[in-house]
Amino acid sequence: MDHLLQTDRAGECLGRRLVHSIAAIDAKSFPNELVNLIIDDTLVPRCAKKGPGISVKHDHSHKANRPTFLNSQGWVTLALVVRVRLGSALTIPIRSWLVEESGQRGKLWVARQLIESVRGNVREARLLIDAWFMRKSLILPLLEQRVRIIGQVRRDTALYLPPEPEPKRRGPKRKYGQRLDAAMLDTLPAQEMNLMLYGKLQLVRLRSAITVARFLKGVPVRAVWCEMRQDDNTWSRPRLILATETELSAQAVVEIYAERWGIEPLFHNLKRWWGVTNLWQQSKGALELWMQIRSTAYALTQLLALKLWESFPLMEIAPWRKGAMITAGLFGQWMRIQFIGLPVRHAYNPKSGNFVMPFPTQDQRLQC
């Protein structure tokens, strides 16, 4: 670990080793070696005007009591979806990259670099992204690397039916058939079903068709229009989801894309409980490294709760929660008890190069 922290690419090394650890701990997370990756961005508001990556950025989350433009730092995070023992999805942060305040290295460039940093560690990858990252400059290079894409786009995205067979003629073949408009969308067969989405059972109405996307230069995609039943018994506005895997059904596309939402509570936990908002390093490299260390610590506690829940000493940590599910918060509480007063600096012997776990000192906080 000490050698990794002294290298220039320490964050990338930690991210790669984290992927290897997940594959070694839980082989069920990699069915047929196909993994679901998520890329999204978040803002960390700052009061200072100077610092690594600080600039005025547009906040597209539209949160209450917050201005549209914020003086903040922008982070692009690559996360991995892991299946837990109860069948739900768990989002693990792999690597975060600080977006520069100016220049040509924007969020799309950062997203490509994050994918390339872990692409050699997984054989098959599926990327889940929102409407902002559904751009030609990001998707087309990933399709050449056989990365599968599922993402939401604007409802007015130009979609066309596949061209009908035509007699042989001179010139290039047609890429696009008839354009899908609102009238043709109403003629598509609708399916109503109950799906477990975003943590609860919801009634949805789906329409689907094999189309050709104009912004992807004629790449065939599975287009799914999804409407959800609201509390006032009306249907929500349709969300348009595109998947480059045309063999998937409409139900599978919606269920897989719903896993993308796991990165939103991940950002909340990193900011509020893991101190990302308190990171204040003066160089970009040091700031990204501390961000990676905290993300890795968060990921490891999640994996501990996933793997070692049977042997967790619950009666010693929280006996009043007998029979409750073992969560990452309980593991974090257990680790705080174990490491408070532990002289970690004395654990490494520079002469032999060995790491020996030291004994905890007589800290008064351990006596309570």
C-alpha positions as CSV (number, residue, x, y, z in Angstrom):
1,M,0.0,0.0,0.0
2,D,2.8,2.4,0.8
3,H,4.4,1.7,-2.6
4,L,1.1,2.3,-4.3
5,L,0.5,5.7,-2.6
6,Q,3.9,6.9,-3.8
7,T,3.3,6.2,-7.4
8,D,1.8,8.7,-9.9
9,R,-1.0,6.4,-10.9
10,A,-1.9,5.3,-7.4
11,G,-5.7,5.9,-7.9
12,E,-5.7,3.7,-11.1
13,C,-3.8,0.9,-9.3
14,L,-6.2,0.9,-6.4
15,G,-9.2,0.8,-8.8
16,R,-7.8,-2.2,-10.6
17,R,-7.0,-4.1,-7.5
18,L,-10.5,-3.4,-6.2
19,V,-11.9,-5.0,-9.3
20,H,-9.7,-8.0,-8.8
21,S,-10.8,-8.2,-5.1
22,I,-14.5,-8.1,-6.1
23,A,-14.0,-10.9,-8.6
24,A,-12.1,-13.0,-6.1
25,I,-14.5,-12.4,-3.2
26,D,-17.8,-13.0,-5.0
27,A,-17.7,-14.9,-8.2
28,K,-21.5,-14.6,-8.5
29,S,-21.1,-10.9,-9.2
30,F,-19.6,-11.8,-12.6
31,P,-22.1,-14.0,-14.3
32,N,-20.6,-15.2,-17.6
33,E,-17.9,-12.5,-17.0
34,L,-20.4,-9.7,-17.9
35,V,-20.4,-6.8,-15.5
36,N,-22.6,-3.7,-15.3
37,L,-20.7,-0.5,-15.0
38,I,-22.1,2.9,-14.2
39,I,-20.7,6.3,-15.0
40,D,-22.1,9.5,-13.5
41,D,-21.0,12.9,-12.3
42,T,-21.6,14.9,-9.1
43,L,-20.8,18.4,-7.8
44,V,-19.2,19.2,-4.4
45,P,-20.0,22.8,-3.5
46,R,-17.0,25.0,-2.4
47,C,-16.8,28.4,-0.9
48,A,-13.3,29.1,-2.0
49,K,-12.5,30.6,-5.4
50,K,-9.1,28.9,-5.9
51,G,-8.3,25.3,-5.7
52,P,-8.0,22.2,-7.9
53,G,-10.9,21.9,-10.2
54,I,-12.9,24.7,-8.7
55,S,-15.1,26.7,-11.1
56,V,-18.7,27.8,-11.6
57,K,-20.6,24.8,-12.9
58,H,-24.2,24.2,-13.9
59,D,-26.1,22.0,-11.3
60,H,-28.6,19.9,-13.4
61,S,-30.0,18.2,-10.3
62,H,-32.4,21.1,-9.6
63,K,-32.3,20.7,-5.8
64,A,-34.3,22.9,-3.5
65,N,-32.8,26.0,-2.0
66,R,-29.8,25.8,-4.3
67,P,-28.8,28.1,-7.2
68,T,-28.6,26.8,-10.8
69,F,-24.9,27.6,-11.0
70,L,-22.6,26.6,-8.2
71,N,-19.0,27.3,-7.3
72,S,-17.9,23.7,-7.0
73,Q,-15.7,20.8,-8.0
74,G,-17.0,18.2,-10.5
75,W,-16.3,14.5,-10.0
76,V,-16.9,11.7,-12.6
77,T,-17.2,8.3,-10.9
78,L,-17.0,4.8,-12.3
79,A,-19.0,2.3,-10.3
80,L,-19.6,-1.4,-10.4
81,V,-22.9,-3.2,-9.8
82,V,-22.6,-6.2,-7.5
83,R,-25.4,-8.7,-6.8
84,V,-26.0,-9.2,-3.0
85,R,-27.3,-12.4,-1.4
86,L,-30.9,-11.2,-1.4
87,G,-31.0,-10.5,-5.1
88,S,-30.8,-6.7,-5.0
89,A,-28.0,-4.7,-6.5
90,L,-25.1,-3.0,-4.6
91,T,-23.1,-0.2,-6.2
92,I,-19.4,-0.2,-5.5
93,P,-17.2,2.9,-6.4
94,I,-14.2,1.9,-8.5
95,R,-12.5,5.2,-9.4
96,S,-13.3,8.9,-9.3
97,W,-11.7,11.6,-11.5
98,L,-11.7,15.3,-10.8
99,V,-12.8,17.4,-13.8
100,E,-10.5,20.2,-14.6
101,E,-11.9,23.7,-14.4
102,S,-11.0,24.5,-18.0
103,G,-9.4,23.0,-21.1
104,Q,-10.3,20.1,-23.4
105,R,-10.6,17.4,-20.8
106,G,-14.3,17.5,-20.1
107,K,-16.6,14.9,-18.6
108,L,-16.8,12.8,-21.8
109,W,-13.0,12.6,-22.1
110,V,-12.8,11.6,-18.4
111,A,-15.5,8.9,-18.9
112,R,-13.5,7.3,-21.7
113,Q,-10.4,7.3,-19.6
114,L,-12.2,5.6,-16.7
115,I,-13.6,2.9,-18.9
116,E,-10.1,2.2,-20.4
117,S,-8.6,2.0,-17.0
118,V,-10.6,-1.1,-16.1
119,R,-11.4,-2.4,-19.5
120,G,-8.5,-4.9,-19.4
121,N,-9.8,-6.4,-16.1
122,V,-13.2,-7.5,-17.4
123,R,-14.0,-9.5,-20.5
124,E,-17.6,-8.2,-21.2
125,A,-18.9,-4.9,-19.9
126,R,-22.2,-3.1,-20.0
127,L,-22.3,0.6,-19.4
128,L,-25.4,2.3,-17.8
129,I,-25.5,6.1,-18.3
130,D,-28.0,8.9,-18.1
131,A,-29.1,11.3,-20.9
132,W,-26.1,13.6,-20.4
133,F,-23.5,11.0,-21.3
134,M,-25.5,9.5,-24.2
135,R,-23.3,11.2,-26.8
136,K,-21.8,10.0,-30.0
137,S,-18.3,10.9,-29.1
138,L,-18.5,8.6,-26.0
139,I,-20.7,5.7,-27.3
140,L,-19.2,5.0,-30.8
141,P,-15.6,4.4,-29.5
142,L,-17.0,2.1,-26.8
143,L,-19.0,0.1,-29.3
144,E,-15.8,-0.6,-31.2
145,Q,-14.4,-2.1,-28.0
146,R,-17.6,-4.3,-27.7
147,V,-18.9,-2.4,-24.7
148,R,-22.7,-2.7,-24.4
149,I,-24.6,0.5,-23.8
150,I,-28.0,1.1,-22.0
151,G,-28.9,4.7,-21.5
152,Q,-31.8,7.2,-21.4
153,V,-32.1,9.9,-24.1
154,R,-34.4,12.8,-24.9
155,R,-37.9,11.9,-26.0
156,D,-37.4,13.9,-29.2
157,T,-34.4,11.9,-30.3
158,A,-34.5,11.1,-34.0
159,L,-35.3,7.4,-34.4
160,Y,-36.0,5.5,-37.6
161,L,-37.3,2.1,-38.5
162,P,-34.9,-0.2,-40.2
163,P,-35.0,0.3,-44.0
164,E,-37.2,-2.1,-46.0
165,P,-35.6,-4.4,-48.5
166,E,-35.2,-2.7,-51.9
167,P,-34.1,-3.9,-55.3
168,K,-30.4,-3.7,-56.1
169,R,-29.4,-0.3,-57.3
170,R,-26.3,1.9,-57.7
171,G,-25.1,3.9,-54.7
172,P,-24.9,3.2,-51.0
173,K,-27.6,1.3,-49.2
174,R,-30.2,3.1,-47.2
175,K,-29.5,3.4,-43.5
176,Y,-32.9,4.7,-42.3
177,G,-36.4,3.8,-43.0
178,Q,-39.5,5.7,-41.8
179,R,-39.1,8.1,-38.9
180,L,-40.9,7.3,-35.7
181,D,-43.2,10.1,-34.7
182,A,-45.9,10.4,-32.0
183,A,-48.6,8.9,-34.2
184,M,-46.5,5.8,-34.9
185,L,-45.6,5.5,-31.3
186,D,-49.3,5.2,-30.3
187,T,-49.7,2.3,-32.7
188,L,-47.0,0.2,-31.0
189,P,-48.4,-2.5,-28.7
190,A,-48.3,-1.6,-25.0
191,Q,-47.5,-4.0,-22.2
192,E,-48.5,-3.4,-18.6
193,M,-46.7,-5.2,-15.9
194,N,-45.6,-4.9,-12.2
195,L,-41.8,-4.5,-11.9
196,M,-39.6,-4.1,-8.8
197,L,-38.0,-0.8,-9.7
198,Y,-36.1,1.7,-7.4
199,G,-36.8,-0.4,-4.3
200,K,-40.6,-0.9,-4.7
201,L,-43.2,-2.6,-6.9
202,Q,-44.4,-0.3,-9.6
203,L,-46.9,-0.7,-12.4
204,V,-45.3,0.3,-15.7
205,R,-46.4,0.5,-19.3
206,L,-43.8,-0.4,-21.9
207,R,-43.6,0.1,-25.7
208,S,-40.7,-1.2,-27.6
209,A,-39.3,-1.4,-31.2
210,I,-36.1,-2.1,-33.0
211,T,-35.0,1.3,-34.4
212,V,-32.0,3.0,-35.9
213,A,-30.5,6.0,-34.0
214,R,-29.6,9.0,-36.1
215,F,-27.1,10.4,-33.6
216,L,-25.3,7.1,-33.5
217,K,-24.8,7.1,-37.3
218,G,-27.2,4.3,-38.0
219,V,-26.5,1.9,-35.2
220,P,-29.5,-0.4,-34.5
221,V,-30.8,-0.1,-31.0
222,R,-33.7,-1.4,-28.9
223,A,-35.9,1.6,-28.0
224,V,-38.1,1.3,-24.9
225,W,-40.7,3.9,-23.9
226,C,-41.5,3.4,-20.2
227,E,-44.4,5.0,-18.3
228,M,-45.0,4.6,-14.6
229,R,-48.3,4.7,-12.7
230,Q,-48.3,7.7,-10.4
231,D,-50.1,8.2,-7.1
232,D,-53.0,10.1,-8.7
233,N,-53.7,7.1,-11.0
234,T,-52.2,8.8,-14.1
235,W,-49.3,7.8,-16.3
236,S,-46.1,9.7,-16.1
237,R,-44.4,11.1,-19.1
238,P,-42.7,8.4,-21.1
239,R,-39.0,7.9,-20.6
240,L,-37.0,6.8,-23.7
241,I,-34.3,4.2,-23.0
242,L,-32.0,2.9,-25.8
243,A,-30.0,-0.4,-25.6
244,T,-27.4,-1.5,-28.1
245,E,-28.3,-5.1,-27.3
246,T,-31.3,-5.5,-29.6
247,E,-31.9,-9.1,-28.4
248,L,-33.0,-7.9,-24.9
249,S,-36.7,-7.6,-24.1
250,A,-38.3,-4.4,-23.1
251,Q,-38.7,-5.7,-19.5
252,A,-35.0,-6.6,-19.3
253,V,-33.9,-3.2,-20.6
254,V,-35.9,-1.4,-17.9
255,E,-34.8,-3.6,-15.1
256,I,-31.2,-3.4,-16.0
257,Y,-31.3,0.4,-16.5
258,A,-32.9,0.8,-13.0
259,E,-29.7,-0.4,-11.5
260,R,-28.1,2.9,-12.6
261,W,-29.9,4.7,-9.8
262,G,-27.7,3.0,-7.2
263,I,-25.0,5.6,-7.9
264,E,-27.1,8.4,-6.5
265,P,-27.2,7.1,-2.9
266,L,-23.6,6.2,-3.4
267,F,-22.8,9.9,-3.9
268,H,-24.9,10.8,-0.9
269,N,-23.0,8.4,1.4
270,L,-19.5,9.5,0.1
271,K,-20.3,13.1,0.7
272,R,-22.1,12.9,4.0
273,W,-20.7,9.9,5.8
274,W,-17.3,9.4,4.3
275,G,-16.0,13.0,4.3
276,V,-15.7,13.8,0.6
277,T,-17.0,17.3,1.2
278,N,-14.2,17.8,3.8
279,L,-11.4,16.9,1.4
280,W,-9.2,20.0,0.9
281,Q,-5.9,19.2,-0.7
282,Q,-3.9,21.8,-2.6
283,S,-2.9,19.6,-5.6
284,K,-5.1,17.7,-8.0
285,G,-3.1,14.5,-7.5
286,A,-3.3,14.5,-3.8
287,L,-7.1,15.3,-3.9
288,E,-7.8,12.5,-6.3
289,L,-5.7,10.1,-4.2
290,W,-7.6,10.9,-1.0
291,M,-10.9,10.5,-2.8
292,Q,-9.8,7.1,-4.1
293,I,-8.7,6.0,-0.6
294,R,-12.1,7.0,0.9
295,S,-14.0,5.3,-2.0
296,T,-12.0,2.1,-1.6
297,A,-12.6,2.1,2.2
298,Y,-16.4,2.5,1.5
299,A,-16.2,-0.3,-1.1
300,L,-14.4,-2.7,1.2
301,T,-16.9,-2.2,4.1
302,Q,-19.7,-3.0,1.6
303,L,-17.9,-6.2,0.5
304,L,-17.2,-7.2,4.1
305,A,-21.0,-7.0,4.8
306,L,-21.6,-8.9,1.7
307,K,-19.2,-11.8,2.4
308,L,-18.7,-12.1,6.1
309,W,-22.1,-11.4,7.5
310,E,-22.4,-14.9,9.0
311,S,-19.3,-14.5,11.3
312,F,-20.0,-10.9,12.3
313,P,-19.9,-10.4,16.1
314,L,-23.3,-8.7,16.3
315,M,-23.9,-9.4,20.0
316,E,-20.6,-7.6,20.9
317,I,-21.2,-4.5,18.7
318,A,-25.0,-4.0,18.7
319,P,-26.8,-6.7,20.8
320,W,-30.1,-4.7,20.6
321,R,-30.2,-5.4,16.8
322,K,-30.4,-9.2,17.2
323,G,-31.8,-10.7,14.0
324,A,-31.2,-7.6,11.9
325,M,-29.4,-7.6,8.6
326,I,-25.7,-7.1,8.7
327,T,-24.9,-3.8,6.9
328,A,-21.8,-1.9,6.0
329,G,-22.6,0.6,8.8
330,L,-22.2,-2.1,11.4
331,F,-18.9,-3.2,9.9
332,G,-17.8,0.4,10.0
333,Q,-18.7,0.6,13.6
334,W,-16.8,-2.6,14.4
335,M,-13.7,-1.3,12.5
336,R,-13.8,2.0,14.4
337,I,-13.7,0.1,17.7
338,Q,-10.8,-2.1,16.4
339,F,-8.7,0.8,15.0
340,I,-9.1,3.6,17.6
341,G,-5.9,3.9,19.5
342,L,-4.1,1.5,17.1
343,P,-0.6,2.9,16.2
344,V,-0.7,2.1,12.5
345,R,2.4,4.1,11.8
346,H,4.4,1.6,13.9
347,A,3.1,-1.4,12.0
348,Y,5.4,-1.1,9.0
349,N,9.0,-2.2,9.5
350,P,11.0,-0.3,6.8
351,K,14.1,-2.6,7.3
352,S,12.3,-5.9,6.8
353,G,9.4,-4.6,4.7
354,N,6.9,-6.5,6.7
355,F,3.6,-5.3,8.1
356,V,2.8,-6.6,11.6
357,M,-0.5,-5.7,13.3
358,P,0.4,-3.7,16.5
359,F,-1.4,-3.9,19.8
360,P,-3.9,-1.0,20.6
361,T,-2.7,1.5,23.1
362,Q,-4.6,2.3,26.3
363,D,-7.0,4.8,24.8
364,Q,-9.7,6.0,27.1
365,R,-12.3,5.9,24.2
366,L,-11.9,2.1,24.2
367,Q,-12.9,1.8,27.8
368,C,-16.5,2.9,27.3
